[in-house]
């Protein structure tokens, strides 16, 4: 046995590695299998096994390649792994160094979308109870989008035409590429933290699923969910649906539609105000006409057309009441005299003196009562002074210079003024 033909285990492993690395088939291999024993280490490397019904293949995916994964690999998942097969000299075992991993049957992006959608739904990020109302008349609107795309121009144009009172602020971000999700999330958090707007619109124009993928990233979804400012998601065209649409307070089918949903149409508001104005003017016209009719009826009334007749009627009524009062007093005195006369006739001897005395007292009382009659007072040259409101004047303090008074005399009234 020649000494130069004896190899160490590491030499054998290195030989096999060199031989397998030179094999063109093993350098660009596609392997279909079921994931098993999938583990991700703190280093960022992924280790797993691909198996079928009869065999198994150990695989490793280093951190640099694993960062490109769009979905979360799980045990039992059917996948296609692309990479190279070689020997790891230290262990002496061959394994697949995986550069790309794709779920079989569906694209990796579609699978990643469904996985993240399920995860966030279970955490409550899509809960309608968490969604905020969009302000009816926003004073400031922030657009988190690309400053160079057609979408931002369309939104600015539509917002200005519909509601020019809103101030529009564009927060420029990239909406495509590896850096886009972080920029979008950071812009939303900054705008919300500094309260730069009453409403945030984030989105971009249409494109492929890969083009829109920034709005399917978890970091963007959580930034939208955490924001205290209402957010409208406006990504792509009508058929396009992203994770941001599920989390946002309102989903718009396109950026242009987002601008329409964000503000009212000034023409509609003007029409409403015009209708309110017409109803107000109509109501005021009806009310003024009613008041005018009432005023016309009042102006045509007798106290307004013949004010003197009103006072004459009241004076006649006063005279009538005074006459009735005097007549009543006289009848009362006469009745008393008759009753006393009957009483005196019925009483014996000395009772006549009592009756005579009471008759004299009755005459005195009747004379006093007659003397207190207003008519007697007026007949002696006195008068009753009243203010315009009809209240009798009993003190000089009840009148002031310039007041108009009415003096009631025995045979009429006199209008006068205090000088």
C-alpha positions as CSV (number, residue, x, y, z in Angstrom):
1,X,0.0,0.0,0.0
2,X,1.5,3.3,-1.1
3,X,1.5,6.1,1.4
4,X,0.4,8.7,-1.1
5,X,-2.9,6.9,-1.8
6,X,-4.0,7.2,1.9
7,X,-6.4,10.1,2.4
8,X,-7.8,11.8,5.5
9,X,-11.5,12.2,5.9
10,X,-11.3,16.0,5.2
11,X,-9.3,15.2,2.0
12,X,-12.0,12.8,0.9
13,X,-14.7,15.4,1.7
14,X,-12.8,18.1,-0.2
15,X,-12.3,15.9,-3.2
16,X,-16.0,15.1,-3.3
17,X,-16.8,18.8,-2.9
18,X,-14.6,19.8,-5.8
19,X,-16.0,17.0,-8.0
20,X,-19.6,18.0,-7.2
21,X,-18.9,21.7,-7.7
22,X,-17.6,20.9,-11.2
23,X,-20.8,19.1,-12.1
24,X,-23.0,21.6,-14.0
25,X,-26.2,19.7,-13.2
26,X,-25.5,19.9,-9.4
27,X,-24.6,23.6,-9.7
28,X,-28.0,24.8,-10.9
29,X,-30.4,22.3,-9.5
30,X,-34.2,22.5,-9.0
31,X,-35.6,20.2,-6.3
32,X,-39.3,19.6,-5.6
33,X,-40.2,18.3,-2.1
34,X,-42.0,18.7,1.2
35,X,-40.5,21.0,3.8
36,X,-39.6,19.3,7.1
37,X,-37.7,20.3,10.2
38,X,-37.7,23.9,9.1
39,X,-35.7,26.1,11.5
40,X,-34.5,29.7,11.4
41,X,-31.6,30.5,13.7
42,X,-30.7,33.8,15.3
43,X,-27.9,34.2,12.7
44,X,-30.5,34.5,10.0
45,X,-29.7,31.2,8.3
46,X,-32.5,28.8,7.6
47,X,-32.1,25.0,7.9
48,X,-34.6,22.5,6.6
49,X,-35.1,19.1,4.9
50,X,-36.7,18.4,1.6
51,X,-38.3,15.0,1.4
52,X,-40.5,12.8,-0.8
53,X,-41.9,9.4,-0.3
54,X,-38.5,7.6,-0.5
55,X,-35.8,10.0,0.4
56,X,-34.7,13.2,2.1
57,X,-32.2,16.0,1.3
58,X,-30.7,18.4,3.9
59,X,-30.8,22.0,2.9
60,X,-29.4,25.3,4.1
61,X,-30.4,28.9,3.1
62,X,-28.0,31.6,4.2
63,X,-29.2,34.9,5.6
64,X,-28.5,36.9,2.4
65,X,-30.7,34.6,0.3
66,X,-33.3,34.2,3.0
67,X,-33.9,38.0,3.1
68,X,-35.5,37.7,-0.3
69,X,-38.2,35.4,0.9
70,X,-41.7,36.9,0.5
71,X,-43.6,34.2,2.4
72,X,-43.1,32.3,5.6
73,X,-42.0,28.7,5.0
74,X,-43.8,26.1,7.1
75,X,-43.4,22.4,7.6
76,X,-45.5,20.3,5.2
77,X,-45.5,22.9,2.5
78,X,-44.7,21.7,-1.0
79,X,-41.9,23.9,-2.5
80,X,-39.4,24.0,-5.3
81,X,-35.8,24.9,-4.1
82,X,-33.2,26.2,-6.5
83,X,-29.5,26.0,-5.6
84,X,-26.4,23.8,-5.8
85,X,-25.6,20.4,-4.1
86,X,-22.2,20.0,-2.6
87,X,-20.5,18.4,0.3
88,X,-19.8,20.1,3.6
89,X,-16.3,18.8,4.3
90,X,-16.5,19.1,8.1
91,X,-19.5,16.7,8.3
92,X,-18.8,14.8,5.1
93,X,-22.5,15.1,4.2
94,X,-23.9,16.5,1.0
95,X,-26.6,19.2,1.2
96,X,-28.4,21.6,-1.0
97,X,-27.3,25.2,-0.6
98,X,-30.7,26.9,-1.4
99,X,-30.6,30.3,-3.2
100,X,-34.3,30.6,-3.9
101,X,-37.4,28.9,-2.5
102,X,-40.8,29.0,-4.2
103,X,-44.1,27.5,-3.0
104,X,-45.4,25.0,-5.5
105,X,-48.8,25.7,-7.1
106,X,-49.0,29.4,-6.2
107,X,-46.5,32.2,-6.5
108,X,-44.5,33.2,-3.5
109,X,-46.1,36.7,-3.5
110,X,-49.6,35.3,-3.5
111,X,-48.7,32.9,-0.6
112,X,-47.0,35.7,1.3
113,X,-50.1,37.9,0.9
114,X,-52.4,35.3,2.2
115,X,-50.1,34.4,5.1
116,X,-49.8,38.0,6.3
117,X,-53.5,38.7,5.7
118,X,-54.4,35.8,8.0
119,X,-51.9,36.8,10.6
120,X,-53.0,40.4,10.8
121,X,-56.6,39.5,10.8
122,X,-56.1,37.2,13.8
123,X,-54.4,40.1,15.6
124,X,-57.4,42.4,14.9
125,X,-55.8,44.9,12.5
126,X,-58.8,44.6,10.2
127,X,-61.4,45.1,12.9
128,X,-64.1,47.6,11.8
129,X,-64.4,48.8,15.3
130,X,-60.9,50.3,15.1
131,X,-61.6,52.2,11.9
132,X,-62.0,56.0,12.2
133,X,-64.5,58.3,10.4
134,X,-63.1,60.3,7.6
135,X,-63.5,64.1,8.3
136,X,-66.3,65.7,6.3
137,X,-64.4,68.9,5.6
138,X,-60.6,68.3,6.1
139,X,-58.6,71.5,6.3
140,X,-55.2,69.8,5.6
141,X,-54.6,66.6,3.6
142,X,-51.2,64.8,3.4
143,X,-50.4,62.7,0.3
144,X,-47.9,59.9,1.1
145,X,-46.9,58.9,-2.3
146,X,-44.3,59.3,-5.1
147,X,-44.0,63.0,-6.1
148,X,-43.2,62.1,-9.7
149,X,-46.1,59.8,-10.5
150,X,-49.3,60.5,-12.4
151,X,-51.3,59.5,-9.3
152,X,-50.2,62.5,-7.2
153,X,-51.0,64.9,-10.1
154,X,-54.5,63.4,-10.4
155,X,-55.2,63.6,-6.7
156,X,-54.0,67.3,-6.5
157,X,-56.1,68.2,-9.5
158,X,-59.3,66.5,-8.2
159,X,-58.9,67.8,-4.7
160,X,-58.4,71.4,-5.9
161,X,-61.4,71.2,-8.2
162,X,-63.8,69.6,-5.6
163,X,-62.8,71.4,-2.5
164,X,-60.1,74.2,-2.9
165,X,-60.4,75.1,0.8
166,X,-58.2,72.1,1.8
167,X,-54.5,72.6,2.0
168,X,-52.6,69.8,0.3
169,X,-49.2,68.6,1.5
170,X,-47.2,66.0,-0.5
171,X,-44.8,63.8,1.6
172,X,-42.5,62.2,-1.0
173,X,-41.6,58.6,-0.7
174,X,-40.6,55.7,-2.9
175,X,-43.5,53.4,-3.7
176,X,-41.6,50.6,-5.3
177,X,-38.4,48.7,-4.4
178,X,-36.8,47.4,-1.3
179,X,-36.6,50.8,0.4
180,X,-40.2,51.7,-0.3
181,X,-42.0,50.0,2.7
182,X,-39.7,51.6,5.2
183,X,-40.1,55.0,3.7
184,X,-43.9,54.8,3.5
185,X,-44.2,53.6,7.1
186,X,-41.8,56.3,8.3
187,X,-43.7,59.0,6.5
188,X,-47.1,57.9,7.9
189,X,-45.7,57.8,11.4
190,X,-44.1,61.2,11.0
191,X,-47.2,62.9,9.6
192,X,-49.3,61.3,12.4
193,X,-46.9,62.3,15.2
194,X,-46.6,65.9,14.1
195,X,-50.4,66.3,13.2
196,X,-49.5,67.8,9.8
197,X,-52.9,66.9,8.4
198,X,-56.5,66.0,9.3
199,X,-56.4,63.2,6.7
200,X,-53.7,61.1,5.1
201,X,-53.9,59.5,1.7
202,X,-51.3,56.9,0.8
203,X,-51.0,54.9,-2.4
204,X,-49.8,54.8,-5.9
205,X,-50.9,54.1,-9.5
206,X,-51.5,50.7,-11.0
207,X,-48.9,48.0,-11.7
208,X,-48.1,44.3,-11.2
209,X,-48.3,42.6,-7.9
210,X,-44.5,43.1,-7.5
211,X,-44.9,46.8,-8.2
212,X,-47.6,47.2,-5.5
213,X,-45.8,44.9,-3.0
214,X,-44.6,47.8,-0.8
215,X,-48.2,48.2,0.4
216,X,-48.4,44.5,1.3
217,X,-45.5,44.7,3.8
218,X,-46.2,44.3,7.5
219,X,-44.3,47.5,8.5
220,X,-46.7,49.6,6.4
221,X,-49.8,47.8,7.7
222,X,-48.8,48.4,11.3
223,X,-47.9,52.1,10.7
224,X,-51.4,52.6,9.2
225,X,-53.0,50.7,12.2
226,X,-51.1,52.7,14.8
227,X,-51.9,56.1,13.3
228,X,-54.4,58.4,15.1
229,X,-55.0,60.3,11.9
230,X,-57.6,58.8,9.5
231,X,-56.0,57.2,6.5
232,X,-57.4,56.4,3.0
233,X,-55.6,53.6,1.1
234,X,-55.5,54.2,-2.7
235,X,-53.3,51.6,-4.3
236,X,-53.5,50.6,-8.0
237,X,-56.7,50.0,-9.9
238,X,-60.1,48.7,-9.0
239,X,-59.2,44.9,-9.0
240,X,-56.0,45.5,-7.0
241,X,-56.2,44.7,-3.3
242,X,-53.4,45.1,-0.8
243,X,-52.9,44.6,2.9
244,X,-53.0,48.4,3.3
245,X,-56.5,48.4,2.0
246,X,-57.7,46.0,4.8
247,X,-56.0,48.1,7.6
248,X,-56.8,51.6,6.4
249,X,-59.9,53.4,7.7
250,X,-61.2,53.6,4.1
251,X,-60.2,51.9,0.9
252,X,-60.4,53.7,-2.4
253,X,-60.3,51.9,-5.7
254,X,-57.9,54.3,-7.3
255,X,-55.9,57.4,-6.3
256,X,-58.5,59.5,-8.2
257,X,-61.3,57.8,-6.3
258,X,-59.5,58.6,-3.0
259,X,-59.5,62.3,-3.8
260,X,-63.2,62.1,-4.5
261,X,-63.9,60.3,-1.2
262,X,-61.6,62.7,0.8
263,X,-63.5,65.9,0.2
264,X,-67.0,67.0,-0.7
265,X,-67.9,68.6,-4.1
266,X,-68.1,72.3,-3.7
267,X,-70.9,72.3,-6.4
268,X,-73.0,70.0,-4.2
269,X,-72.5,72.1,-1.2
270,X,-73.4,75.3,-3.1
271,X,-76.6,73.6,-4.3
272,X,-77.5,72.7,-0.7
273,X,-76.8,76.2,0.5
274,X,-78.8,77.6,-2.4
275,X,-81.8,75.4,-1.5
276,X,-81.6,76.4,2.1
277,X,-81.5,80.1,1.1
278,X,-84.6,79.6,-1.1
279,X,-86.4,77.9,1.7
280,X,-85.4,80.6,4.2
281,X,-86.5,83.4,1.9
282,X,-89.8,81.6,1.3
283,X,-90.5,81.1,5.0
284,X,-89.7,84.7,5.7
285,X,-92.0,85.9,2.9
286,X,-94.9,83.9,4.3
287,X,-94.3,85.2,7.8
288,X,-94.0,88.8,6.6
289,X,-97.2,88.5,4.6
290,X,-99.0,87.1,7.7
291,X,-97.7,90.0,9.8
292,X,-98.6,92.5,7.1
293,X,-102.2,91.2,7.1
294,X,-102.4,91.5,10.9
295,X,-101.1,95.0,10.7
296,X,-103.6,95.9,8.0
297,X,-106.5,94.6,10.2
298,X,-105.2,96.5,13.1
299,X,-104.9,99.7,11.1
300,X,-108.4,99.3,9.8
301,X,-109.9,98.8,13.3
302,X,-112.1,101.6,14.8
303,X,-109.7,102.6,17.6
304,X,-107.1,103.4,15.0
305,X,-109.4,105.0,12.4
306,X,-111.6,106.9,15.0
307,X,-109.7,107.1,18.3
308,X,-112.0,109.9,19.7
309,X,-115.1,107.6,19.4
310,X,-113.4,105.0,21.5
311,X,-112.9,107.5,24.4
312,X,-116.5,108.8,23.9
313,X,-117.9,105.3,24.3
314,X,-115.8,104.8,27.4
315,X,-117.0,108.1,28.8
316,X,-120.6,107.2,28.2
317,X,-120.1,103.9,29.8
318,X,-118.6,105.7,32.9
319,X,-121.6,108.0,33.1
320,X,-123.9,105.1,32.8
321,X,-122.2,103.2,35.6
322,X,-122.1,106.3,37.8
323,X,-125.9,106.8,37.2
324,X,-126.5,103.2,38.1
325,X,-124.5,103.6,41.3
326,X,-126.4,106.7,42.4
327,X,-129.8,105.2,41.6
328,X,-128.8,102.1,43.6
329,X,-127.8,104.2,46.6
330,X,-131.1,106.1,46.5
331,X,-133.1,102.9,46.4
332,X,-131.1,101.4,49.2
333,X,-131.8,104.5,51.4
334,X,-135.5,104.5,50.5
335,X,-135.8,100.8,51.4
336,X,-134.2,101.4,54.7
337,X,-136.7,104.2,55.5
338,X,-139.6,102.0,54.6
339,X,-138.4,99.2,56.8
340,X,-137.9,101.6,59.7
341,X,-141.4,103.1,59.2
342,X,-142.9,99.7,59.4
343,X,-140.9,98.9,62.4
344,X,-142.0,102.1,64.2
345,X,-145.6,101.3,63.6
346,X,-145.2,97.9,65.0
347,X,-143.4,99.1,68.2
348,X,-145.2,100.6,71.2
349,X,-144.6,104.0,72.9
350,X,-140.9,104.7,73.5
351,X,-139.8,102.7,70.5
352,X,-140.8,105.6,68.3
353,X,-137.9,107.6,69.7
354,X,-135.5,104.8,68.8
355,X,-136.9,104.6,65.3
356,X,-136.7,108.4,65.0
357,X,-133.1,108.4,66.1
358,X,-132.2,105.6,63.7
359,X,-134.0,107.4,60.9
360,X,-131.9,110.5,61.6
361,X,-128.7,108.4,61.6
362,X,-129.8,106.8,58.3
363,X,-130.3,110.2,56.8
364,X,-126.9,111.2,57.9
365,X,-125.2,108.1,56.5
366,X,-127.1,108.5,53.2
367,X,-126.0,112.1,53.0
368,X,-122.3,111.1,53.7
369,X,-122.5,108.3,51.1
370,X,-124.0,110.7,48.6
371,X,-121.3,113.2,49.3
372,X,-118.6,110.6,48.6
373,X,-120.0,109.9,45.2
374,X,-117.5,110.8,42.4
375,X,-120.2,112.6,40.6
376,X,-120.8,114.9,43.6
377,X,-117.0,115.6,43.8
378,X,-116.9,116.4,40.1
379,X,-120.0,118.5,40.4
380,X,-118.2,120.7,43.0
381,X,-115.6,121.7,40.4
382,X,-113.0,118.9,41.1
383,X,-111.5,116.6,38.4
384,X,-109.8,113.3,38.2
385,X,-106.3,113.3,36.6
386,X,-105.1,110.2,34.9
387,X,-102.0,109.2,33.0
388,X,-102.1,107.8,29.4
389,X,-102.1,104.3,30.9
390,X,-105.3,105.1,32.8
391,X,-103.7,105.2,36.3
392,X,-105.1,107.9,38.6
393,X,-102.5,110.5,39.8
394,X,-102.5,110.8,43.6
395,X,-99.1,112.5,44.0
396,X,-96.9,115.0,42.3
397,X,-94.3,112.4,42.1
398,X,-96.5,110.4,39.7
399,X,-95.9,112.9,36.9
400,X,-92.9,114.4,35.0
401,X,-92.5,117.3,32.7
402,X,-93.8,116.5,29.3
403,X,-96.3,113.8,30.5
404,X,-99.7,113.8,28.8
405,X,-102.7,113.7,31.1
406,X,-106.4,113.3,30.8
407,X,-108.6,115.3,33.2
408,X,-112.1,113.9,33.8
409,X,-114.7,116.7,34.7
410,X,-118.4,116.5,35.5
411,X,-119.4,117.0,31.9
412,X,-116.5,115.7,29.9
413,X,-112.7,115.1,29.6
414,X,-109.7,117.5,28.9
415,X,-106.4,116.4,27.4
416,X,-103.4,118.3,28.8
417,X,-99.6,118.2,29.2
418,X,-97.4,118.8,32.2
419,X,-95.2,121.9,31.7
